[in-house]
């Protein structure tokens, strides 16, 4: 991509806040709020799960299951997003690539890396806010 694809500091700051918020929301069990960081018809595609998930209600249910699974295992799960690369597609569309690690910590015990992935997102501006329209996850172990 060329230098004209880069975004300015204000957009970059908004995107960093979006990704930070997303991680905290899903890890804290705020499923509906996490789902609302996607567009209303937003899509989450990951080889870790049997099928893509789309739409606010299904995304919220997915996030609820993720958090409930961690709780049932007696673990705290953390999404750690790093190395964001943000590229402008047009005035209201961005491509964001990043590394995502999911770390599990047993309550009172040690931590382990659950998986290391790369995310490739299409992010759009709707109503003045940046939202994820489509997330594609690639696992390093597949």
Rosetta constraint file for C-alpha pairs under 8 A:
AtomPair CA 1 CA 5 HARMONIC 6.39 0.50
AtomPair CA 2 CA 6 HARMONIC 7.66 0.50
AtomPair CA 4 CA 88 HARMONIC 7.99 0.50
AtomPair CA 5 CA 87 HARMONIC 5.12 0.50
AtomPair CA 5 CA 88 HARMONIC 4.78 0.50
AtomPair CA 5 CA 89 HARMONIC 6.80 0.50
AtomPair CA 6 CA 86 HARMONIC 6.75 0.50
AtomPair CA 6 CA 87 HARMONIC 5.03 0.50
AtomPair CA 6 CA 88 HARMONIC 5.84 0.50
AtomPair CA 7 CA 11 HARMONIC 6.21 0.50
AtomPair CA 7 CA 12 HARMONIC 6.43 0.50
AtomPair CA 7 CA 86 HARMONIC 6.81 0.50
AtomPair CA 7 CA 87 HARMONIC 6.23 0.50
AtomPair CA 7 CA 88 HARMONIC 5.97 0.50
AtomPair CA 8 CA 12 HARMONIC 6.29 0.50
AtomPair CA 9 CA 13 HARMONIC 6.06 0.50
AtomPair CA 10 CA 14 HARMONIC 6.36 0.50
AtomPair CA 11 CA 15 HARMONIC 6.25 0.50
AtomPair CA 12 CA 16 HARMONIC 6.18 0.50
AtomPair CA 12 CA 86 HARMONIC 7.15 0.50
AtomPair CA 13 CA 17 HARMONIC 6.21 0.50
AtomPair CA 14 CA 18 HARMONIC 6.18 0.50
AtomPair CA 14 CA 130 HARMONIC 7.68 0.50
AtomPair CA 15 CA 19 HARMONIC 6.25 0.50
AtomPair CA 15 CA 130 HARMONIC 7.37 0.50
AtomPair CA 16 CA 20 HARMONIC 6.07 0.50
AtomPair CA 16 CA 84 HARMONIC 7.89 0.50
AtomPair CA 17 CA 21 HARMONIC 5.94 0.50
AtomPair CA 18 CA 22 HARMONIC 6.10 0.50
AtomPair CA 18 CA 37 HARMONIC 7.41 0.50
AtomPair CA 18 CA 130 HARMONIC 7.67 0.50
AtomPair CA 19 CA 23 HARMONIC 6.32 0.50
AtomPair CA 19 CA 81 HARMONIC 7.28 0.50
AtomPair CA 20 CA 24 HARMONIC 6.41 0.50
AtomPair CA 20 CA 81 HARMONIC 7.57 0.50
AtomPair CA 21 CA 25 HARMONIC 5.98 0.50
AtomPair CA 22 CA 26 HARMONIC 6.31 0.50
AtomPair CA 22 CA 34 HARMONIC 5.67 0.50
AtomPair CA 22 CA 37 HARMONIC 6.87 0.50
AtomPair CA 23 CA 27 HARMONIC 6.14 0.50
AtomPair CA 23 CA 78 HARMONIC 7.25 0.50
AtomPair CA 23 CA 79 HARMONIC 5.26 0.50
AtomPair CA 23 CA 80 HARMONIC 7.06 0.50
AtomPair CA 23 CA 81 HARMONIC 7.65 0.50
AtomPair CA 24 CA 28 HARMONIC 5.94 0.50
AtomPair CA 24 CA 78 HARMONIC 7.87 0.50
AtomPair CA 24 CA 79 HARMONIC 7.66 0.50
AtomPair CA 25 CA 29 HARMONIC 6.22 0.50
AtomPair CA 25 CA 30 HARMONIC 4.91 0.50
AtomPair CA 25 CA 31 HARMONIC 6.81 0.50
AtomPair CA 25 CA 33 HARMONIC 6.70 0.50
AtomPair CA 25 CA 34 HARMONIC 5.37 0.50
AtomPair CA 26 CA 30 HARMONIC 5.73 0.50
AtomPair CA 26 CA 31 HARMONIC 5.90 0.50
AtomPair CA 26 CA 34 HARMONIC 5.83 0.50
AtomPair CA 26 CA 63 HARMONIC 6.12 0.50
AtomPair CA 26 CA 66 HARMONIC 7.92 0.50
AtomPair CA 26 CA 67 HARMONIC 6.98 0.50
AtomPair CA 27 CA 67 HARMONIC 6.61 0.50
AtomPair CA 27 CA 76 HARMONIC 7.64 0.50
AtomPair CA 27 CA 77 HARMONIC 6.03 0.50
AtomPair CA 27 CA 78 HARMONIC 5.72 0.50
AtomPair CA 27 CA 79 HARMONIC 6.94 0.50
AtomPair CA 28 CA 67 HARMONIC 7.56 0.50
AtomPair CA 29 CA 63 HARMONIC 7.27 0.50
AtomPair CA 29 CA 64 HARMONIC 6.49 0.50
AtomPair CA 29 CA 67 HARMONIC 5.48 0.50
AtomPair CA 29 CA 68 HARMONIC 7.99 0.50
AtomPair CA 30 CA 34 HARMONIC 6.16 0.50
AtomPair CA 30 CA 63 HARMONIC 7.96 0.50
AtomPair CA 30 CA 64 HARMONIC 7.87 0.50
AtomPair CA 31 CA 35 HARMONIC 6.14 0.50
AtomPair CA 31 CA 59 HARMONIC 7.88 0.50
AtomPair CA 31 CA 60 HARMONIC 4.84 0.50
AtomPair CA 31 CA 61 HARMONIC 7.15 0.50
AtomPair CA 31 CA 62 HARMONIC 7.93 0.50
AtomPair CA 31 CA 63 HARMONIC 4.98 0.50
AtomPair CA 31 CA 64 HARMONIC 5.42 0.50
AtomPair CA 32 CA 36 HARMONIC 6.25 0.50
AtomPair CA 32 CA 56 HARMONIC 7.63 0.50
AtomPair CA 32 CA 57 HARMONIC 7.78 0.50
AtomPair CA 32 CA 59 HARMONIC 7.91 0.50
AtomPair CA 32 CA 60 HARMONIC 4.85 0.50
AtomPair CA 32 CA 63 HARMONIC 7.94 0.50
AtomPair CA 33 CA 37 HARMONIC 6.80 0.50
AtomPair CA 33 CA 60 HARMONIC 7.87 0.50
AtomPair CA 34 CA 38 HARMONIC 7.69 0.50
AtomPair CA 34 CA 60 HARMONIC 7.02 0.50
AtomPair CA 34 CA 63 HARMONIC 7.42 0.50
AtomPair CA 35 CA 56 HARMONIC 5.41 0.50
AtomPair CA 35 CA 57 HARMONIC 7.57 0.50
AtomPair CA 35 CA 59 HARMONIC 5.21 0.50
AtomPair CA 35 CA 60 HARMONIC 5.04 0.50
AtomPair CA 35 CA 63 HARMONIC 7.54 0.50
AtomPair CA 36 CA 40 HARMONIC 7.34 0.50
AtomPair CA 36 CA 56 HARMONIC 6.41 0.50
AtomPair CA 37 CA 131 HARMONIC 5.37 0.50
AtomPair CA 37 CA 132 HARMONIC 6.37 0.50
AtomPair CA 38 CA 42 HARMONIC 5.10 0.50
AtomPair CA 38 CA 43 HARMONIC 7.70 0.50
AtomPair CA 38 CA 56 HARMONIC 7.37 0.50
AtomPair CA 38 CA 131 HARMONIC 4.92 0.50
AtomPair CA 38 CA 132 HARMONIC 4.35 0.50
AtomPair CA 38 CA 133 HARMONIC 5.80 0.50
AtomPair CA 38 CA 134 HARMONIC 7.86 0.50
AtomPair CA 39 CA 55 HARMONIC 7.66 0.50
AtomPair CA 39 CA 56 HARMONIC 7.59 0.50
AtomPair CA 39 CA 126 HARMONIC 7.96 0.50
AtomPair CA 39 CA 131 HARMONIC 5.53 0.50
AtomPair CA 39 CA 132 HARMONIC 5.88 0.50
AtomPair CA 39 CA 133 HARMONIC 5.27 0.50
AtomPair CA 40 CA 55 HARMONIC 5.49 0.50
AtomPair CA 40 CA 56 HARMONIC 5.47 0.50
AtomPair CA 41 CA 54 HARMONIC 5.99 0.50
AtomPair CA 41 CA 55 HARMONIC 4.31 0.50
AtomPair CA 41 CA 56 HARMONIC 6.73 0.50
AtomPair CA 41 CA 133 HARMONIC 7.12 0.50
AtomPair CA 42 CA 54 HARMONIC 5.47 0.50
AtomPair CA 42 CA 55 HARMONIC 5.38 0.50
AtomPair CA 42 CA 56 HARMONIC 7.13 0.50
AtomPair CA 42 CA 132 HARMONIC 6.45 0.50
AtomPair CA 42 CA 133 HARMONIC 4.43 0.50
AtomPair CA 42 CA 134 HARMONIC 5.59 0.50
AtomPair CA 43 CA 52 HARMONIC 6.83 0.50
AtomPair CA 43 CA 53 HARMONIC 5.67 0.50
AtomPair CA 43 CA 54 HARMONIC 4.25 0.50
AtomPair CA 43 CA 55 HARMONIC 6.65 0.50
AtomPair CA 43 CA 133 HARMONIC 6.22 0.50
AtomPair CA 43 CA 134 HARMONIC 4.65 0.50
AtomPair CA 43 CA 135 HARMONIC 6.19 0.50
AtomPair CA 44 CA 52 HARMONIC 5.63 0.50
AtomPair CA 44 CA 53 HARMONIC 5.15 0.50
AtomPair CA 44 CA 54 HARMONIC 6.29 0.50
AtomPair CA 44 CA 59 HARMONIC 7.74 0.50
AtomPair CA 44 CA 134 HARMONIC 6.01 0.50
AtomPair CA 44 CA 135 HARMONIC 4.88 0.50
AtomPair CA 44 CA 136 HARMONIC 6.32 0.50
AtomPair CA 44 CA 137 HARMONIC 7.95 0.50
AtomPair CA 45 CA 51 HARMONIC 7.14 0.50
AtomPair CA 45 CA 52 HARMONIC 4.48 0.50
AtomPair CA 45 CA 53 HARMONIC 6.56 0.50
AtomPair CA 45 CA 134 HARMONIC 7.78 0.50
AtomPair CA 45 CA 135 HARMONIC 6.01 0.50
AtomPair CA 45 CA 136 HARMONIC 4.86 0.50
AtomPair CA 45 CA 137 HARMONIC 6.13 0.50
AtomPair CA 46 CA 51 HARMONIC 7.62 0.50
AtomPair CA 46 CA 52 HARMONIC 6.71 0.50
AtomPair CA 46 CA 136 HARMONIC 6.09 0.50
AtomPair CA 46 CA 137 HARMONIC 4.76 0.50
AtomPair CA 46 CA 138 HARMONIC 6.72 0.50
AtomPair CA 47 CA 51 HARMONIC 7.92 0.50
AtomPair CA 47 CA 137 HARMONIC 7.10 0.50
AtomPair CA 47 CA 138 HARMONIC 6.99 0.50
AtomPair CA 47 CA 139 HARMONIC 7.21 0.50
AtomPair CA 48 CA 139 HARMONIC 7.85 0.50
AtomPair CA 53 CA 58 HARMONIC 6.20 0.50
AtomPair CA 53 CA 59 HARMONIC 6.06 0.50
AtomPair CA 53 CA 62 HARMONIC 7.54 0.50
AtomPair CA 54 CA 58 HARMONIC 6.04 0.50
AtomPair CA 54 CA 59 HARMONIC 6.18 0.50
AtomPair CA 55 CA 59 HARMONIC 6.01 0.50
AtomPair CA 56 CA 60 HARMONIC 6.03 0.50
AtomPair CA 57 CA 61 HARMONIC 6.27 0.50
AtomPair CA 58 CA 62 HARMONIC 6.10 0.50
AtomPair CA 59 CA 63 HARMONIC 6.24 0.50
AtomPair CA 60 CA 64 HARMONIC 6.15 0.50
AtomPair CA 61 CA 65 HARMONIC 6.26 0.50
AtomPair CA 62 CA 66 HARMONIC 6.29 0.50
AtomPair CA 63 CA 67 HARMONIC 6.28 0.50
AtomPair CA 64 CA 68 HARMONIC 6.03 0.50
AtomPair CA 65 CA 69 HARMONIC 5.96 0.50
AtomPair CA 66 CA 70 HARMONIC 6.55 0.50
AtomPair CA 67 CA 71 HARMONIC 6.32 0.50
AtomPair CA 67 CA 77 HARMONIC 7.83 0.50
AtomPair CA 68 CA 72 HARMONIC 6.04 0.50
AtomPair CA 69 CA 73 HARMONIC 6.27 0.50
AtomPair CA 70 CA 74 HARMONIC 6.34 0.50
AtomPair CA 70 CA 75 HARMONIC 5.10 0.50
AtomPair CA 70 CA 76 HARMONIC 6.08 0.50
AtomPair CA 70 CA 77 HARMONIC 6.29 0.50
AtomPair CA 71 CA 75 HARMONIC 5.69 0.50
AtomPair CA 71 CA 76 HARMONIC 6.98 0.50
AtomPair CA 73 CA 106 HARMONIC 7.98 0.50
AtomPair CA 74 CA 106 HARMONIC 5.98 0.50
AtomPair CA 74 CA 107 HARMONIC 6.06 0.50
AtomPair CA 75 CA 104 HARMONIC 6.09 0.50
AtomPair CA 75 CA 105 HARMONIC 5.30 0.50
AtomPair CA 75 CA 106 HARMONIC 4.36 0.50
AtomPair CA 75 CA 107 HARMONIC 5.59 0.50
AtomPair CA 76 CA 104 HARMONIC 5.64 0.50
AtomPair CA 76 CA 105 HARMONIC 5.20 0.50
AtomPair CA 76 CA 106 HARMONIC 6.48 0.50
AtomPair CA 76 CA 107 HARMONIC 6.93 0.50
AtomPair CA 77 CA 102 HARMONIC 6.71 0.50
AtomPair CA 77 CA 103 HARMONIC 5.63 0.50
AtomPair CA 77 CA 104 HARMONIC 4.48 0.50
AtomPair CA 77 CA 105 HARMONIC 6.46 0.50
AtomPair CA 78 CA 102 HARMONIC 5.63 0.50
AtomPair CA 78 CA 103 HARMONIC 5.21 0.50
AtomPair CA 78 CA 104 HARMONIC 6.48 0.50
AtomPair CA 79 CA 100 HARMONIC 6.66 0.50
AtomPair CA 79 CA 101 HARMONIC 5.88 0.50
AtomPair CA 79 CA 102 HARMONIC 4.76 0.50
AtomPair CA 79 CA 103 HARMONIC 6.65 0.50
AtomPair CA 80 CA 100 HARMONIC 5.59 0.50
AtomPair CA 80 CA 101 HARMONIC 5.08 0.50
AtomPair CA 80 CA 102 HARMONIC 6.25 0.50
AtomPair CA 80 CA 103 HARMONIC 7.58 0.50
AtomPair CA 81 CA 98 HARMONIC 6.62 0.50
AtomPair CA 81 CA 99 HARMONIC 5.71 0.50
AtomPair CA 81 CA 100 HARMONIC 4.58 0.50
AtomPair CA 81 CA 101 HARMONIC 6.55 0.50
AtomPair CA 82 CA 98 HARMONIC 5.92 0.50
AtomPair CA 82 CA 99 HARMONIC 5.25 0.50
AtomPair CA 82 CA 100 HARMONIC 6.49 0.50
AtomPair CA 83 CA 97 HARMONIC 7.93 0.50
AtomPair CA 83 CA 98 HARMONIC 5.29 0.50
AtomPair CA 83 CA 99 HARMONIC 6.02 0.50
AtomPair CA 84 CA 96 HARMONIC 6.69 0.50
AtomPair CA 84 CA 97 HARMONIC 5.75 0.50
AtomPair CA 84 CA 98 HARMONIC 4.44 0.50
AtomPair CA 84 CA 99 HARMONIC 7.23 0.50
AtomPair CA 85 CA 96 HARMONIC 5.66 0.50
AtomPair CA 85 CA 97 HARMONIC 5.22 0.50
AtomPair CA 85 CA 98 HARMONIC 6.27 0.50
AtomPair CA 86 CA 94 HARMONIC 6.77 0.50
AtomPair CA 86 CA 95 HARMONIC 5.87 0.50
AtomPair CA 86 CA 96 HARMONIC 4.58 0.50
AtomPair CA 86 CA 97 HARMONIC 6.65 0.50
AtomPair CA 87 CA 94 HARMONIC 5.57 0.50
AtomPair CA 87 CA 95 HARMONIC 5.14 0.50
AtomPair CA 87 CA 96 HARMONIC 6.39 0.50
AtomPair CA 88 CA 93 HARMONIC 6.36 0.50
AtomPair CA 88 CA 94 HARMONIC 4.57 0.50
AtomPair CA 88 CA 95 HARMONIC 6.38 0.50
AtomPair CA 89 CA 93 HARMONIC 5.30 0.50
AtomPair CA 89 CA 94 HARMONIC 5.15 0.50
AtomPair CA 89 CA 95 HARMONIC 6.59 0.50
AtomPair CA 90 CA 94 HARMONIC 6.98 0.50
AtomPair CA 92 CA 124 HARMONIC 5.47 0.50
AtomPair CA 92 CA 125 HARMONIC 4.98 0.50
AtomPair CA 92 CA 126 HARMONIC 7.88 0.50
AtomPair CA 93 CA 122 HARMONIC 6.95 0.50
AtomPair CA 93 CA 123 HARMONIC 5.67 0.50
AtomPair CA 93 CA 124 HARMONIC 4.47 0.50
AtomPair CA 93 CA 125 HARMONIC 6.50 0.50
AtomPair CA 94 CA 122 HARMONIC 5.88 0.50
AtomPair CA 94 CA 123 HARMONIC 5.02 0.50
AtomPair CA 94 CA 124 HARMONIC 6.30 0.50
AtomPair CA 95 CA 120 HARMONIC 7.17 0.50
AtomPair CA 95 CA 121 HARMONIC 5.68 0.50
AtomPair CA 95 CA 122 HARMONIC 4.91 0.50
AtomPair CA 95 CA 123 HARMONIC 6.18 0.50
AtomPair CA 96 CA 119 HARMONIC 7.86 0.50
AtomPair CA 96 CA 120 HARMONIC 5.84 0.50
AtomPair CA 96 CA 121 HARMONIC 5.06 0.50
AtomPair CA 96 CA 122 HARMONIC 6.53 0.50
AtomPair CA 96 CA 123 HARMONIC 7.10 0.50
AtomPair CA 97 CA 118 HARMONIC 7.09 0.50
AtomPair CA 97 CA 119 HARMONIC 5.55 0.50
AtomPair CA 97 CA 120 HARMONIC 4.53 0.50
AtomPair CA 97 CA 121 HARMONIC 6.28 0.50
AtomPair CA 98 CA 118 HARMONIC 5.73 0.50
AtomPair CA 98 CA 119 HARMONIC 5.37 0.50
AtomPair CA 98 CA 120 HARMONIC 6.83 0.50
AtomPair CA 99 CA 116 HARMONIC 7.39 0.50
AtomPair CA 99 CA 117 HARMONIC 5.82 0.50
AtomPair CA 99 CA 118 HARMONIC 4.51 0.50
AtomPair CA 99 CA 119 HARMONIC 6.19 0.50
AtomPair CA 100 CA 116 HARMONIC 5.99 0.50
AtomPair CA 100 CA 117 HARMONIC 5.10 0.50
AtomPair CA 100 CA 118 HARMONIC 5.81 0.50
AtomPair CA 100 CA 119 HARMONIC 6.73 0.50
AtomPair CA 101 CA 113 HARMONIC 7.16 0.50
AtomPair CA 101 CA 114 HARMONIC 7.53 0.50
AtomPair CA 101 CA 115 HARMONIC 5.88 0.50
AtomPair CA 101 CA 116 HARMONIC 4.57 0.50
AtomPair CA 101 CA 117 HARMONIC 6.19 0.50
AtomPair CA 102 CA 113 HARMONIC 6.15 0.50
AtomPair CA 102 CA 114 HARMONIC 5.42 0.50
AtomPair CA 102 CA 115 HARMONIC 5.55 0.50
AtomPair CA 102 CA 116 HARMONIC 6.66 0.50
AtomPair CA 103 CA 111 HARMONIC 6.69 0.50
AtomPair CA 103 CA 112 HARMONIC 5.72 0.50
AtomPair CA 103 CA 113 HARMONIC 4.60 0.50
AtomPair CA 103 CA 114 HARMONIC 5.49 0.50
AtomPair CA 103 CA 115 HARMONIC 7.45 0.50
AtomPair CA 104 CA 111 HARMONIC 5.51 0.50
AtomPair CA 104 CA 112 HARMONIC 5.45 0.50
AtomPair CA 104 CA 113 HARMONIC 6.40 0.50
AtomPair CA 104 CA 114 HARMONIC 6.35 0.50
AtomPair CA 105 CA 109 HARMONIC 6.59 0.50
AtomPair CA 105 CA 110 HARMONIC 5.63 0.50
AtomPair CA 105 CA 111 HARMONIC 4.11 0.50
AtomPair CA 105 CA 112 HARMONIC 6.45 0.50
AtomPair CA 106 CA 110 HARMONIC 5.92 0.50
AtomPair CA 106 CA 111 HARMONIC 6.52 0.50
AtomPair CA 115 CA 139 HARMONIC 7.30 0.50
AtomPair CA 115 CA 140 HARMONIC 7.77 0.50
AtomPair CA 116 CA 139 HARMONIC 6.27 0.50
AtomPair CA 116 CA 140 HARMONIC 5.88 0.50
AtomPair CA 116 CA 141 HARMONIC 7.84 0.50
AtomPair CA 117 CA 137 HARMONIC 6.53 0.50
AtomPair CA 117 CA 138 HARMONIC 5.46 0.50
AtomPair CA 117 CA 139 HARMONIC 4.42 0.50
AtomPair CA 117 CA 140 HARMONIC 5.50 0.50
AtomPair CA 118 CA 137 HARMONIC 5.78 0.50
AtomPair CA 118 CA 138 HARMONIC 5.20 0.50
AtomPair CA 118 CA 139 HARMONIC 6.54 0.50
AtomPair CA 118 CA 140 HARMONIC 7.50 0.50
AtomPair CA 119 CA 135 HARMONIC 6.60 0.50
AtomPair CA 119 CA 136 HARMONIC 5.71 0.50
AtomPair CA 119 CA 137 HARMONIC 4.57 0.50
AtomPair CA 119 CA 138 HARMONIC 6.38 0.50
AtomPair CA 120 CA 135 HARMONIC 5.85 0.50
AtomPair CA 120 CA 136 HARMONIC 5.23 0.50
AtomPair CA 120 CA 137 HARMONIC 6.48 0.50
AtomPair CA 121 CA 132 HARMONIC 6.71 0.50
AtomPair CA 121 CA 133 HARMONIC 7.44 0.50
AtomPair CA 121 CA 134 HARMONIC 5.56 0.50
AtomPair CA 121 CA 135 HARMONIC 4.43 0.50
AtomPair CA 121 CA 136 HARMONIC 6.25 0.50
AtomPair CA 122 CA 132 HARMONIC 6.05 0.50
AtomPair CA 122 CA 133 HARMONIC 5.58 0.50
AtomPair CA 122 CA 134 HARMONIC 5.21 0.50
AtomPair CA 122 CA 135 HARMONIC 6.62 0.50
AtomPair CA 123 CA 130 HARMONIC 6.43 0.50
AtomPair CA 123 CA 131 HARMONIC 5.51 0.50
AtomPair CA 123 CA 132 HARMONIC 4.35 0.50
AtomPair CA 123 CA 133 HARMONIC 5.50 0.50
AtomPair CA 123 CA 134 HARMONIC 7.16 0.50
AtomPair CA 124 CA 130 HARMONIC 5.51 0.50
AtomPair CA 124 CA 131 HARMONIC 5.47 0.50
AtomPair CA 124 CA 132 HARMONIC 6.29 0.50
AtomPair CA 124 CA 133 HARMONIC 6.35 0.50
AtomPair CA 125 CA 129 HARMONIC 5.24 0.50
AtomPair CA 125 CA 130 HARMONIC 4.35 0.50
AtomPair CA 125 CA 131 HARMONIC 6.20 0.50
AtomPair CA 126 CA 130 HARMONIC 6.35 0.50
AtomPair CA 126 CA 131 HARMONIC 7.00 0.50
AtomPair CA 138 CA 142 HARMONIC 7.84 0.50
